[in-house]
Amino acid sequence: MTYRTILLQLADDAGNEVRLRSALEFARRFGARLVAVHVTPPPIVPVGYGEGAAYVGPEIIEAQREAAKFVTERLEATFRQVCEPASGALWRHLEGDPGECLSQLARTADLTIGPRFGVQGIDALALQPIEQAALGAGGPVLLVPPSGFAADLGRKVLVGWNGRKEAARALKDALPFLQTAVAVEVVTVGDEGADSLDGALALLDRHGIAAAGRRLPASGNVGADLLVRMGELGADLLVMGLYSHSRLRQLVLGGATRHVLQHATGATLFSC
C-alpha cells in the first residue's frame, strides 16, 4: 500500500511556498502525483439592520472578486514557479465552500494535506476547511503546521488506539508512514482499547512493522495524554481517529479530537 495521489490545500500565507515545496518532495517520496488546490469562497454579503440592510452595492461584491482573483493569480504563480512541468503536479482552482470543495476532491485522493492555523476566541469553535475535509474525505487527512513539514515526516510515529472503527481506519490509512518509520508506538489510554491492543500490534507485525505497545493510565483528557506522550517519544507524527457527534458532526467534535486540533504543534494524521 502507498499513496499515489496527494492533495494539498494551498493557503495565502507566508508559509505557503515552503509547504508546497515540502509536499512536492513528499509526493516524490511515495511516487505520487501532487494535486495543489486553491478554493475561492463566494463573496461575503454584509448582514445588518436598518434601512440599508437589504441593499449591497455591486461595487462591494466586485471588490471582493477582484481581491480573490489577485490571490488566485499569486498562488498559481507560486505553484508554477515551484512545480515545473516535469514534476507532474497539477493545479486546481475551484469556487465554492472551501470545506465542501476540499472534501469532494479528497474523496479521490489517497492522502490530503492542509495547514492548521491557530485561532482564538469564538473562531476556535468553527472548523477550518481542512478540518471539515477530514470529516468528509473518506480517507486520511494530514494536518501540518503553518511553518511547513519535513519531506521525511513520519520517522517516529505515535498511534492513538481505542479499538473503535475510527482508530482502526487511521491505523490502516497510516501504513505507508508506518512501514518507513524508524519507531512506531501504539498507545491506549485507560481501559478503552486495551483488550485489542495486542491485536493491533499483530496486524502491524504482519505488515512488517515492529511496533511497541503502551498502556497509559486515564487522566480525564485523552488528547492531552497523547500529546504529552508524543513529546516524550520525540514523535514527529500523531495518528488517530477523528471523532464527532452524530448529526452535529460539522460543529461538535469529540473531546480528544478537539484538544489535539487546538493544541498540537506537530503533524497529525486523522481518519474517520
C-alpha positions in Angstrom: 0.0 0.0 0.0 1.2 3.5 -0.8 -0.1 7.0 -1.6 -0.4 7.6 -5.4 -2.4 10.9 -5.3 -1.7 13.6 -2.8 -4.0 16.6 -2.5 -2.5 19.8 -1.0 -4.6 22.7 0.2 -2.9 26.0 -0.7 -3.4 29.0 1.5 -2.5 32.6 1.1 0.0 32.9 3.9 3.8 33.3 4.4 4.3 29.5 4.7 2.5 28.5 1.5 5.6 28.2 -0.7 7.5 26.2 2.0 4.6 23.8 2.4 4.3 23.4 -1.4 8.0 22.5 -1.8 7.7 20.0 1.1 4.6 18.5 -0.4 6.3 18.1 -3.8 9.2 16.3 -2.2 6.7 14.3 -0.2 4.9 13.2 -3.4 8.2 12.1 -4.9 9.0 10.1 -1.8 5.8 8.0 -2.3 5.9 8.0 -6.1 2.7 10.0 -6.1 1.2 12.8 -8.2 0.7 16.1 -6.3 -2.6 18.0 -6.9 -2.4 21.5 -5.4 -5.8 23.1 -4.9 -7.0 26.6 -4.1 -10.7 27.3 -3.3 -12.1 30.7 -3.7 -15.1 31.2 -1.3 -18.1 33.1 -2.5 -18.3 36.9 -1.8 -19.4 37.8 1.7 -22.6 39.7 1.8 -22.8 42.0 4.9 -25.7 41.4 7.2 -27.2 44.2 9.2 -30.3 46.0 10.3 -31.9 49.3 9.4 -32.7 51.0 6.1 -29.6 49.9 4.3 -29.7 46.3 5.4 -31.4 45.0 2.2 -29.0 46.6 -0.3 -25.4 45.7 -1.0 -23.8 47.8 -3.7 -22.3 45.9 -6.7 -19.0 47.6 -6.0 -18.7 45.7 -2.8 -19.1 42.3 -4.5 -16.8 43.3 -7.3 -14.1 44.4 -4.9 -14.2 41.1 -3.2 -14.0 39.3 -6.6 -11.0 41.3 -7.7 -9.2 40.6 -4.4 -9.9 36.9 -4.8 -8.7 37.0 -8.3 -5.4 38.6 -7.2 -4.9 35.9 -4.5 -5.6 33.1 -7.1 -3.1 34.6 -9.5 -0.5 34.9 -6.8 -0.9 31.3 -5.7 -0.9 29.9 -9.2 2.3 31.8 -9.9 3.9 30.3 -6.9 2.7 26.9 -8.0 4.2 27.3 -11.5 7.5 28.5 -10.0 7.9 25.6 -7.6 6.3 22.8 -9.6 7.9 22.7 -13.0 6.1 20.7 -15.7 8.5 17.8 -15.3 7.2 17.3 -11.7 3.8 16.1 -13.0 2.0 18.2 -10.3 -1.5 19.6 -11.1 -3.0 22.9 -10.4 -6.7 23.1 -9.4 -8.8 26.2 -8.7 -12.4 25.9 -7.6 -15.0 28.4 -6.4 -17.4 27.5 -3.6 -17.4 26.5 0.0 -13.8 25.6 0.8 -14.6 22.8 3.3 -17.0 21.1 0.9 -14.8 21.5 -2.2 -11.8 20.1 -0.3 -14.0 17.2 0.9 -15.1 16.3 -2.6 -11.6 16.4 -4.0 -10.2 14.4 -1.1 -12.5 11.5 -1.9 -10.5 10.8 -5.0 -7.1 11.3 -3.4 -5.1 8.8 -1.3 -3.9 11.5 1.1 -5.0 15.1 1.7 -2.6 17.6 3.3 -3.5 21.1 4.7 -2.2 23.6 7.1 -3.7 24.0 10.6 -3.8 27.6 11.7 -4.1 28.7 15.3 -7.3 30.5 16.1 -8.6 32.2 19.2 -11.9 33.0 20.9 -15.1 32.2 19.2 -13.3 31.4 15.9 -11.9 28.3 17.6 -15.4 26.9 17.7 -15.7 26.8 13.9 -14.0 24.1 11.9 -11.3 25.2 9.5 -11.7 24.0 5.9 -9.1 21.3 6.2 -10.8 20.0 9.4 -14.1 19.9 7.5 -12.4 17.9 4.8 -11.1 15.5 7.4 -14.7 14.7 8.3 -15.9 14.3 4.8 -12.8 12.9 2.9 -13.4 9.2 3.3 -9.6 8.8 3.8 -6.6 10.1 5.7 -6.1 13.9 6.1 -2.7 15.2 7.3 -2.8 18.5 9.2 0.6 20.2 9.2 1.9 23.3 11.0 1.7 26.6 9.0 5.5 26.7 9.0 5.7 23.5 7.0 6.9 20.0 7.4 9.9 17.8 6.6 9.8 15.6 3.5 10.8 12.6 5.7 7.9 13.2 8.1 6.9 10.1 10.0 10.3 8.9 11.3 8.8 8.4 14.7 5.1 7.8 14.9 2.7 7.7 17.8 -0.7 5.9 17.1 -3.7 6.5 19.3 -5.7 3.3 19.7 -9.0 2.7 21.4 -10.3 -0.2 19.5 -13.0 1.8 17.7 -13.5 1.8 13.9 -12.1 5.3 13.5 -8.9 4.3 15.2 -8.7 1.1 13.0 -9.2 3.2 9.9 -6.5 5.6 10.9 -4.1 2.8 11.7 -4.6 1.2 8.3 -4.6 4.6 6.4 -1.2 5.4 8.0 0.5 2.2 6.8 2.7 3.9 4.2 4.1 6.1 7.0 4.4 3.2 9.5 6.3 1.0 7.0 9.1 3.5 6.6 9.2 4.7 10.2 12.2 4.0 12.5 10.0 3.8 15.5 6.2 3.2 16.0 4.3 3.2 19.3 0.6 2.3 19.6 -0.9 3.8 22.7 -4.1 3.2 24.6 -5.4 5.5 27.4 -7.3 3.9 30.2 -9.3 0.7 29.6 -10.7 1.6 26.2 -9.0 -0.4 23.6 -6.6 -2.1 26.0 -8.0 -5.5 25.3 -7.5 -5.1 21.5 -4.0 -3.5 21.6 -2.2 -6.8 21.1 -4.4 -7.4 18.0 -3.4 -4.0 16.6 0.2 -4.8 17.1 -0.2 -8.2 15.5 -1.8 -6.5 12.4 1.2 -4.2 12.1 3.6 -7.1 12.6 2.1 -8.9 9.6 2.8 -5.8 7.6 6.5 -6.0 8.7 6.1 -3.2 11.2 7.7 -3.8 14.6 5.6 -1.5 16.8 5.7 -1.1 20.5 2.6 -1.1 22.6 2.0 1.1 25.7 -1.0 1.4 28.1 -1.3 4.8 29.7 -3.5 5.5 32.8 -6.5 7.6 32.2 -6.2 11.2 33.3 -9.5 12.5 32.0 -8.1 14.2 28.9 -7.1 11.7 26.3 -6.0 14.3 23.8 -3.6 15.9 26.3 -2.3 12.4 27.2 -1.5 11.7 23.6 0.3 15.0 23.1 2.4 14.5 26.2 3.4 11.0 25.1 4.2 12.3 21.6 6.6 14.8 23.2 8.2 12.1 25.4 8.7 9.8 22.4 10.0 12.6 20.2 7.4 11.6 17.6 7.0 13.9 14.6 3.6 12.4 13.6 0.5 11.5 15.6 -2.1 9.2 14.0 -5.6 9.0 15.5 -9.2 8.5 14.6 -11.3 11.6 14.1 -14.4 11.6 16.3 -17.6 13.6 16.0 -21.1 13.6 17.4 -23.8 12.2 15.0 -25.7 14.8 13.0 -23.9 17.7 14.7 -20.6 16.4 13.4 -19.8 19.6 11.5 -20.0 21.6 14.7 -19.2 19.3 17.6 -16.1 17.2 17.7 -15.1 14.7 20.3 -13.1 16.0 23.3 -9.8 14.2 22.4 -10.1 15.3 18.8 -10.8 18.9 19.6 -8.0 19.1 22.2 -5.5 17.8 19.6 -6.7 20.1 16.9 -6.3 23.1 19.2 -3.1 22.2 20.9 -0.9 20.0 18.7 2.2 21.7 17.4 3.3 18.8 15.2 1.8 17.0 12.3 -1.4 14.9 12.9 -3.0 12.3 10.6 -6.7 11.8 11.0 -9.2 9.3 9.6 -12.8 8.8 10.4 
